[in-house]
Amino acid sequence: MAGRMLAKLSKEYDLTIEKIDVTRHPLRTIQAGITMIPTIKTGEDRLSGLVLSETRIRAFLA
């Protein structure tokens, strides 16, 4: 669900979206500081949650 919203918002914000396959790249996941799926990261800031609403994602990106 977050992926679809990010694709939509990437046109509105200048976003580069990178998906990490956490099962194939667990070390990279740890290095990126990802502890929950989904996680959105910008710089050192992270937004995680089982359900990320468009409102929460917009507030995070602002």
PDB file of N, CA, C and O in Angstrom:
ATOM      1  N   MET A   1       0.811  -1.182   0.000  1.00  0.00           N
ATOM      2  CA  MET A   1       0.000   0.000   0.000  1.00  0.00           C
ATOM      3  C   MET A   1       0.863   1.258   0.000  1.00  0.00           C
ATOM      4  O   MET A   1       0.583   2.189  -0.755  1.00  0.00           O
ATOM      5  N   ALA A   2       1.914   1.307   0.835  1.00  0.00           N
ATOM      6  CA  ALA A   2       2.794   2.477   0.874  1.00  0.00           C
ATOM      7  C   ALA A   2       3.498   2.659  -0.465  1.00  0.00           C
ATOM      8  O   ALA A   2       3.748   3.789  -0.886  1.00  0.00           O
ATOM      9  N   GLY A   3       3.816   1.564  -1.132  1.00  0.00           N
ATOM     10  CA  GLY A   3       4.494   1.640  -2.426  1.00  0.00           C
ATOM     11  C   GLY A   3       3.664   2.354  -3.472  1.00  0.00           C
ATOM     12  O   GLY A   3       4.190   3.154  -4.246  1.00  0.00           O
ATOM     13  N   ARG A   4       2.375   2.072  -3.503  1.00  0.00           N
ATOM     14  CA  ARG A   4       1.486   2.744  -4.465  1.00  0.00           C
ATOM     15  C   ARG A   4       1.387   4.230  -4.166  1.00  0.00           C
ATOM     16  O   ARG A   4       1.403   5.056  -5.079  1.00  0.00           O
ATOM     17  N   MET A   5       1.284   4.568  -2.888  1.00  0.00           N
ATOM     18  CA  MET A   5       1.205   5.981  -2.514  1.00  0.00           C
ATOM     19  C   MET A   5       2.505   6.710  -2.835  1.00  0.00           C
ATOM     20  O   MET A   5       2.487   7.851  -3.296  1.00  0.00           O
ATOM     21  N   LEU A   6       3.627   6.047  -2.589  1.00  0.00           N
ATOM     22  CA  LEU A   6       4.913   6.678  -2.907  1.00  0.00           C
ATOM     23  C   LEU A   6       5.070   6.900  -4.399  1.00  0.00           C
ATOM     24  O   LEU A   6       5.590   7.933  -4.820  1.00  0.00           O
ATOM     25  N   ALA A   7       4.628   5.949  -5.198  1.00  0.00           N
ATOM     26  CA  ALA A   7       4.692   6.119  -6.653  1.00  0.00           C
ATOM     27  C   ALA A   7       3.868   7.337  -7.070  1.00  0.00           C
ATOM     28  O   ALA A   7       4.287   8.119  -7.923  1.00  0.00           O
ATOM     29  N   LYS A   8       2.718   7.484  -6.473  1.00  0.00           N
ATOM     30  CA  LYS A   8       1.843   8.626  -6.763  1.00  0.00           C
ATOM     31  C   LYS A   8       2.503   9.928  -6.296  1.00  0.00           C
ATOM     32  O   LYS A   8       2.525  10.916  -7.029  1.00  0.00           O
ATOM     33  N   LEU A   9       3.037   9.920  -5.075  1.00  0.00           N
ATOM     34  CA  LEU A   9       3.633  11.124  -4.515  1.00  0.00           C
ATOM     35  C   LEU A   9       4.970  11.476  -5.155  1.00  0.00           C
ATOM     36  O   LEU A   9       5.404  12.626  -5.081  1.00  0.00           O
ATOM     37  N   SER A  10       5.623  10.513  -5.777  1.00  0.00           N
ATOM     38  CA  SER A  10       6.919  10.784  -6.400  1.00  0.00           C
ATOM     39  C   SER A  10       6.795  11.775  -7.543  1.00  0.00           C
ATOM     40  O   SER A  10       7.770  12.434  -7.905  1.00  0.00           O
ATOM     41  N   LYS A  11       5.608  11.884  -8.111  1.00  0.00           N
ATOM     42  CA  LYS A  11       5.379  12.865  -9.175  1.00  0.00           C
ATOM     43  C   LYS A  11       5.212  14.260  -8.575  1.00  0.00           C
ATOM     44  O   LYS A  11       5.545  15.260  -9.211  1.00  0.00           O
ATOM     45  N   GLU A  12       4.699  14.319  -7.363  1.00  0.00           N
ATOM     46  CA  GLU A  12       4.444  15.589  -6.693  1.00  0.00           C
ATOM     47  C   GLU A  12       5.693  16.112  -5.981  1.00  0.00           C
ATOM     48  O   GLU A  12       5.983  17.308  -6.015  1.00  0.00           O
ATOM     49  N   TYR A  13       6.418  15.211  -5.343  1.00  0.00           N
ATOM     50  CA  TYR A  13       7.668  15.540  -4.661  1.00  0.00           C
ATOM     51  C   TYR A  13       8.803  15.001  -5.526  1.00  0.00           C
ATOM     52  O   TYR A  13       8.591  14.104  -6.342  1.00  0.00           O
ATOM     53  N   ASP A  14       9.984  15.535  -5.354  1.00  0.00           N
ATOM     54  CA  ASP A  14      11.129  15.034  -6.108  1.00  0.00           C
ATOM     55  C   ASP A  14      11.719  13.859  -5.331  1.00  0.00           C
ATOM     56  O   ASP A  14      12.626  14.035  -4.517  1.00  0.00           O
ATOM     57  N   LEU A  15      11.192  12.648  -5.591  1.00  0.00           N
ATOM     58  CA  LEU A  15      11.594  11.464  -4.839  1.00  0.00           C
ATOM     59  C   LEU A  15      12.359  10.480  -5.706  1.00  0.00           C
ATOM     60  O   LEU A  15      12.058  10.299  -6.885  1.00  0.00           O
ATOM     61  N   THR A  16      13.339   9.860  -5.108  1.00  0.00           N
ATOM     62  CA  THR A  16      13.968   8.687  -5.686  1.00  0.00           C
ATOM     63  C   THR A  16      13.576   7.529  -4.786  1.00  0.00           C
ATOM     64  O   THR A  16      13.876   7.540  -3.593  1.00  0.00           O
ATOM     65  N   ILE A  17      12.917   6.543  -5.341  1.00  0.00           N
ATOM     66  CA  ILE A  17      12.434   5.420  -4.553  1.00  0.00           C
ATOM     67  C   ILE A  17      13.354   4.230  -4.757  1.00  0.00           C
ATOM     68  O   ILE A  17      13.634   3.825  -5.885  1.00  0.00           O
ATOM     69  N   GLU A  18      13.814   3.684  -3.652  1.00  0.00           N
ATOM     70  CA  GLU A  18      14.662   2.492  -3.686  1.00  0.00           C
ATOM     71  C   GLU A  18      13.991   1.427  -2.834  1.00  0.00           C
ATOM     72  O   GLU A  18      13.660   1.662  -1.672  1.00  0.00           O
ATOM     73  N   LYS A  19      13.796   0.277  -3.411  1.00  0.00           N
ATOM     74  CA  LYS A  19      13.216  -0.835  -2.669  1.00  0.00           C
ATOM     75  C   LYS A  19      14.330  -1.815  -2.329  1.00  0.00           C
ATOM     76  O   LYS A  19      15.153  -2.155  -3.178  1.00  0.00           O
ATOM     77  N   ILE A  20      14.347  -2.263  -1.083  1.00  0.00           N
ATOM     78  CA  ILE A  20      15.332  -3.245  -0.639  1.00  0.00           C
ATOM     79  C   ILE A  20      14.588  -4.534  -0.313  1.00  0.00           C
ATOM     80  O   ILE A  20      13.659  -4.535   0.495  1.00  0.00           O
ATOM     81  N   ASP A  21      14.989  -5.605  -0.929  1.00  0.00           N
ATOM     82  CA  ASP A  21      14.422  -6.921  -0.625  1.00  0.00           C
ATOM     83  C   ASP A  21      15.062  -7.402   0.673  1.00  0.00           C
ATOM     84  O   ASP A  21      16.206  -7.857   0.685  1.00  0.00           O
ATOM     85  N   VAL A  22      14.314  -7.295   1.756  1.00  0.00           N
ATOM     86  CA  VAL A  22      14.885  -7.573   3.079  1.00  0.00           C
ATOM     87  C   VAL A  22      15.251  -9.033   3.289  1.00  0.00           C
ATOM     88  O   VAL A  22      16.106  -9.337   4.121  1.00  0.00           O
ATOM     89  N   THR A  23      14.629  -9.935   2.559  1.00  0.00           N
ATOM     90  CA  THR A  23      14.978 -11.354   2.717  1.00  0.00           C
ATOM     91  C   THR A  23      16.245 -11.703   1.942  1.00  0.00           C
ATOM     92  O   THR A  23      16.999 -12.586   2.351  1.00  0.00           O
ATOM     93  N   ARG A  24      16.477 -11.029   0.847  1.00  0.00           N
ATOM     94  CA  ARG A  24      17.682 -11.300   0.053  1.00  0.00           C
ATOM     95  C   ARG A  24      18.883 -10.475   0.493  1.00  0.00           C
ATOM     96  O   ARG A  24      20.026 -10.866   0.261  1.00  0.00           O
ATOM     97  N   HIS A  25      18.625  -9.329   1.132  1.00  0.00           N
ATOM     98  CA  HIS A  25      19.704  -8.416   1.524  1.00  0.00           C
ATOM     99  C   HIS A  25      19.553  -7.975   2.980  1.00  0.00           C
ATOM    100  O   HIS A  25      19.393  -6.785   3.251  1.00  0.00           O
ATOM    101  N   PRO A  26      19.602  -8.918   3.911  1.00  0.00           N
ATOM    102  CA  PRO A  26      19.395  -8.540   5.321  1.00  0.00           C
ATOM    103  C   PRO A  26      20.467  -7.602   5.868  1.00  0.00           C
ATOM    104  O   PRO A  26      20.150  -6.734   6.680  1.00  0.00           O
ATOM    105  N   LEU A  27      21.713  -7.747   5.454  1.00  0.00           N
ATOM    106  CA  LEU A  27      22.772  -6.876   5.939  1.00  0.00           C
ATOM    107  C   LEU A  27      22.542  -5.441   5.472  1.00  0.00           C
ATOM    108  O   LEU A  27      22.705  -4.497   6.245  1.00  0.00           O
ATOM    109  N   ARG A  28      22.170  -5.284   4.229  1.00  0.00           N
ATOM    110  CA  ARG A  28      21.888  -3.951   3.695  1.00  0.00           C
ATOM    111  C   ARG A  28      20.714  -3.315   4.429  1.00  0.00           C
ATOM    112  O   ARG A  28      20.707  -2.111   4.686  1.00  0.00           O
ATOM    113  N   THR A  29      19.729  -4.129   4.762  1.00  0.00           N
ATOM    114  CA  THR A  29      18.570  -3.653   5.508  1.00  0.00           C
ATOM    115  C   THR A  29      19.010  -3.110   6.869  1.00  0.00           C
ATOM    116  O   THR A  29      18.580  -2.029   7.273  1.00  0.00           O
ATOM    117  N   ILE A  30      19.854  -3.844   7.566  1.00  0.00           N
ATOM    118  CA  ILE A  30      20.358  -3.418   8.874  1.00  0.00           C
ATOM    119  C   ILE A  30      21.191  -2.155   8.735  1.00  0.00           C
ATOM    120  O   ILE A  30      21.061  -1.234   9.541  1.00  0.00           O
ATOM    121  N   GLN A  31      22.044  -2.104   7.719  1.00  0.00           N
ATOM    122  CA  GLN A  31      22.893  -0.932   7.508  1.00  0.00           C
ATOM    123  C   GLN A  31      22.063   0.319   7.225  1.00  0.00           C
ATOM    124  O   GLN A  31      22.462   1.425   7.590  1.00  0.00           O
ATOM    125  N   ALA A  32      20.917   0.148   6.578  1.00  0.00           N
ATOM    126  CA  ALA A  32      20.036   1.275   6.280  1.00  0.00           C
ATOM    127  C   ALA A  32      19.195   1.665   7.491  1.00  0.00           C
ATOM    128  O   ALA A  32      18.481   2.667   7.450  1.00  0.00           O
ATOM    129  N   GLY A  33      19.271   0.886   8.565  1.00  0.00           N
ATOM    130  CA  GLY A  33      18.525   1.195   9.773  1.00  0.00           C
ATOM    131  C   GLY A  33      17.062   0.813   9.702  1.00  0.00           C
ATOM    132  O   GLY A  33      16.237   1.360  10.433  1.00  0.00           O
ATOM    133  N   ILE A  34      16.739  -0.115   8.831  1.00  0.00           N
ATOM    134  CA  ILE A  34      15.358  -0.542   8.663  1.00  0.00           C
ATOM    135  C   ILE A  34      15.072  -1.682   9.629  1.00  0.00           C
ATOM    136  O   ILE A  34      15.719  -2.729   9.593  1.00  0.00           O
ATOM    137  N   THR A  35      14.090  -1.455  10.490  1.00  0.00           N
ATOM    138  CA  THR A  35      13.730  -2.467  11.482  1.00  0.00           C
ATOM    139  C   THR A  35      12.289  -2.933  11.334  1.00  0.00           C
ATOM    140  O   THR A  35      11.872  -3.887  11.991  1.00  0.00           O
ATOM    141  N   MET A  36      11.533  -2.269  10.480  1.00  0.00           N
ATOM    142  CA  MET A  36      10.134  -2.613  10.276  1.00  0.00           C
ATOM    143  C   MET A  36       9.785  -2.398   8.803  1.00  0.00           C
ATOM    144  O   MET A  36      10.349  -1.532   8.134  1.00  0.00           O
ATOM    145  N   ILE A  37       8.853  -3.196   8.324  1.00  0.00           N
ATOM    146  CA  ILE A  37       8.413  -3.077   6.940  1.00  0.00           C
ATOM    147  C   ILE A  37       6.969  -2.608   6.956  1.00  0.00           C
ATOM    148  O   ILE A  37       6.160  -3.207   7.664  1.00  0.00           O
ATOM    149  N   PRO A  38       6.604  -1.587   6.226  1.00  0.00           N
ATOM    150  CA  PRO A  38       7.444  -0.734   5.393  1.00  0.00           C
ATOM    151  C   PRO A  38       8.132   0.358   6.213  1.00  0.00           C
ATOM    152  O   PRO A  38       7.668   0.746   7.285  1.00  0.00           O
ATOM    153  N   THR A  39       9.239   0.832   5.681  1.00  0.00           N
ATOM    154  CA  THR A  39       9.952   1.979   6.234  1.00  0.00           C
ATOM    155  C   THR A  39      10.250   2.932   5.101  1.00  0.00           C
ATOM    156  O   THR A  39      10.700   2.527   4.029  1.00  0.00           O
ATOM    157  N   ILE A  40       9.998   4.188   5.347  1.00  0.00           N
ATOM    158  CA  ILE A  40      10.354   5.243   4.402  1.00  0.00           C
ATOM    159  C   ILE A  40      11.474   6.024   5.059  1.00  0.00           C
ATOM    160  O   ILE A  40      11.366   6.423   6.219  1.00  0.00           O
ATOM    161  N   LYS A  41      12.549   6.243   4.317  1.00  0.00           N
ATOM    162  CA  LYS A  41      13.718   6.912   4.869  1.00  0.00           C
ATOM    163  C   LYS A  41      14.093   8.089   3.986  1.00  0.00           C
ATOM    164  O   LYS A  41      14.132   7.985   2.760  1.00  0.00           O
ATOM    165  N   THR A  42      14.364   9.195   4.630  1.00  0.00           N
ATOM    166  CA  THR A  42      14.918  10.349   3.934  1.00  0.00           C
ATOM    167  C   THR A  42      16.024  10.908   4.819  1.00  0.00           C
ATOM    168  O   THR A  42      15.771  11.326   5.949  1.00  0.00           O
ATOM    169  N   GLY A  43      17.233  10.913   4.311  1.00  0.00           N
ATOM    170  CA  GLY A  43      18.372  11.293   5.152  1.00  0.00           C
ATOM    171  C   GLY A  43      18.489  10.307   6.293  1.00  0.00           C
ATOM    172  O   GLY A  43      18.574   9.099   6.073  1.00  0.00           O
ATOM    173  N   GLU A  44      18.494  10.815   7.506  1.00  0.00           N
ATOM    174  CA  GLU A  44      18.551   9.946   8.685  1.00  0.00           C
ATOM    175  C   GLU A  44      17.176   9.746   9.321  1.00  0.00           C
ATOM    176  O   GLU A  44      17.046   9.006  10.296  1.00  0.00           O
ATOM    177  N   ASP A  45      16.162  10.396   8.780  1.00  0.00           N
ATOM    178  CA  ASP A  45      14.802  10.279   9.317  1.00  0.00           C
ATOM    179  C   ASP A  45      14.089   9.080   8.710  1.00  0.00           C
ATOM    180  O   ASP A  45      14.240   8.779   7.526  1.00  0.00           O
ATOM    181  N   ARG A  46      13.303   8.398   9.550  1.00  0.00           N
ATOM    182  CA  ARG A  46      12.575   7.204   9.108  1.00  0.00           C
ATOM    183  C   ARG A  46      11.131   7.287   9.556  1.00  0.00           C
ATOM    184  O   ARG A  46      10.827   7.796  10.635  1.00  0.00           O
ATOM    185  N   LEU A  47      10.250   6.782   8.719  1.00  0.00           N
ATOM    186  CA  LEU A  47       8.838   6.625   9.054  1.00  0.00           C
ATOM    187  C   LEU A  47       8.510   5.160   8.853  1.00  0.00           C
ATOM    188  O   LEU A  47       8.649   4.627   7.753  1.00  0.00           O
ATOM    189  N   SER A  48       8.069   4.507   9.930  1.00  0.00           N
ATOM    190  CA  SER A  48       7.739   3.082   9.874  1.00  0.00           C
ATOM    191  C   SER A  48       6.355   2.865  10.449  1.00  0.00           C
ATOM    192  O   SER A  48       5.881   3.645  11.276  1.00  0.00           O
ATOM    193  N   GLY A  49       5.717   1.806  10.006  1.00  0.00           N
ATOM    194  CA  GLY A  49       4.424   1.440  10.559  1.00  0.00           C
ATOM    195  C   GLY A  49       3.773   0.393   9.693  1.00  0.00           C
ATOM    196  O   GLY A  49       4.028   0.314   8.491  1.00  0.00           O
ATOM    197  N   LEU A  50       2.939  -0.402  10.303  1.00  0.00           N
ATOM    198  CA  LEU A  50       2.266  -1.445   9.526  1.00  0.00           C
ATOM    199  C   LEU A  50       1.337  -0.849   8.486  1.00  0.00           C
ATOM    200  O   LEU A  50       1.200  -1.384   7.387  1.00  0.00           O
ATOM    201  N   VAL A  51       0.699   0.261   8.834  1.00  0.00           N
ATOM    202  CA  VAL A  51      -0.179   0.955   7.890  1.00  0.00           C
ATOM    203  C   VAL A  51       0.262   2.407   7.855  1.00  0.00           C
ATOM    204  O   VAL A  51       0.167   3.119   8.854  1.00  0.00           O
ATOM    205  N   LEU A  52       0.748   2.845   6.695  1.00  0.00           N
ATOM    206  CA  LEU A  52       1.167   4.232   6.527  1.00  0.00           C
ATOM    207  C   LEU A  52       0.157   4.926   5.629  1.00  0.00           C
ATOM    208  O   LEU A  52       0.055   4.623   4.440  1.00  0.00           O
ATOM    209  N   SER A  53      -0.574   5.840   6.195  1.00  0.00           N
ATOM    210  CA  SER A  53      -1.588   6.561   5.418  1.00  0.00           C
ATOM    211  C   SER A  53      -0.926   7.637   4.562  1.00  0.00           C
ATOM    212  O   SER A  53       0.204   8.050   4.820  1.00  0.00           O
ATOM    213  N   GLU A  54      -1.635   8.069   3.565  1.00  0.00           N
ATOM    214  CA  GLU A  54      -1.129   9.135   2.707  1.00  0.00           C
ATOM    215  C   GLU A  54      -0.874  10.392   3.530  1.00  0.00           C
ATOM    216  O   GLU A  54       0.087  11.118   3.275  1.00  0.00           O
ATOM    217  N   THR A  55      -1.722  10.650   4.507  1.00  0.00           N
ATOM    218  CA  THR A  55      -1.557  11.825   5.372  1.00  0.00           C
ATOM    219  C   THR A  55      -0.247  11.752   6.150  1.00  0.00           C
ATOM    220  O   THR A  55       0.483  12.740   6.232  1.00  0.00           O
ATOM    221  N   ARG A  56       0.054  10.585   6.721  1.00  0.00           N
ATOM    222  CA  ARG A  56       1.310  10.420   7.469  1.00  0.00           C
ATOM    223  C   ARG A  56       2.521  10.542   6.560  1.00  0.00           C
ATOM    224  O   ARG A  56       3.526  11.142   6.940  1.00  0.00           O
ATOM    225  N   ILE A  57       2.433   9.978   5.365  1.00  0.00           N
ATOM    226  CA  ILE A  57       3.561  10.048   4.419  1.00  0.00           C
ATOM    227  C   ILE A  57       3.778  11.491   3.983  1.00  0.00           C
ATOM    228  O   ILE A  57       4.915  11.960   3.936  1.00  0.00           O
ATOM    229  N   ARG A  58       2.690  12.203   3.661  1.00  0.00           N
ATOM    230  CA  ARG A  58       2.814  13.616   3.272  1.00  0.00           C
ATOM    231  C   ARG A  58       3.433  14.454   4.387  1.00  0.00           C
ATOM    232  O   ARG A  58       4.307  15.283   4.132  1.00  0.00           O
ATOM    233  N   ALA A  59       2.981  14.240   5.617  1.00  0.00           N
ATOM    234  CA  ALA A  59       3.522  14.988   6.756  1.00  0.00           C
ATOM    235  C   ALA A  59       5.003  14.685   6.935  1.00  0.00           C
ATOM    236  O   ALA A  59       5.779  15.581   7.264  1.00  0.00           O
ATOM    237  N   PHE A  60       5.402  13.445   6.727  1.00  0.00           N
ATOM    238  CA  PHE A  60       6.806  13.050   6.847  1.00  0.00           C
ATOM    239  C   PHE A  60       7.654  13.708   5.766  1.00  0.00           C
ATOM    240  O   PHE A  60       8.770  14.152   6.039  1.00  0.00           O
ATOM    241  N   LEU A  61       7.142  13.772   4.555  1.00  0.00           N
ATOM    242  CA  LEU A  61       7.902  14.337   3.447  1.00  0.00           C
ATOM    243  C   LEU A  61       7.971  15.862   3.469  1.00  0.00           C
ATOM    244  O   LEU A  61       8.849  16.457   2.844  1.00  0.00           O
ATOM    245  N   ALA A  62       7.052  16.488   4.185  1.00  0.00           N
ATOM    246  CA  ALA A  62       7.003  17.966   4.217  1.00  0.00           C
ATOM    247  C   ALA A  62       8.154  18.554   4.981  1.00  0.00           C
ATOM    248  O   ALA A  62       8.256  19.775   5.099  1.00  0.00           O
TER     249      ALA A  62
END
